Amino acid sequence: MAGTPIAEILDPTDVFVDWYVPNERLSDPKVGNEVFVLFGNRRILGEIVEILPVSDVYPGAGSSAARERTASQIARIQFSPGAHPPALNSAVDVHMHYTQLSARIASMLVKLFGLDEL
């Protein structure tokens, strides 16, 4: 039909990851926390910019008595400037350090084993 859009132009600088925060966690993620998005052997630094309840993104019946919902919150992660994000609709893993000490230890191990050059 006339006037119907045939394509959507995406802004490649506005790419983010929706992380379904697991219910079993040591502490709650907060806006501003740094996280690592793992895509294959790449570690991409990002930051939590928004936290939403799952119902805001996917309204529906929720969990049933037989099966509990795997996540009750979604953390929206924006990549650091200059980072090369994974392809759209890619499956990634998200890791968040719960303390500054664990983040420093992990950073030292990555540098020690040369994993930051992959």
Salt bridges, closest charged atoms under 4 A:
ASP18 OD1 - ARG76 NE 2.84
ASP28 OD1 - ARG25 NE 2.77
GLU50 OE1 - ARG76 NH1 3.98
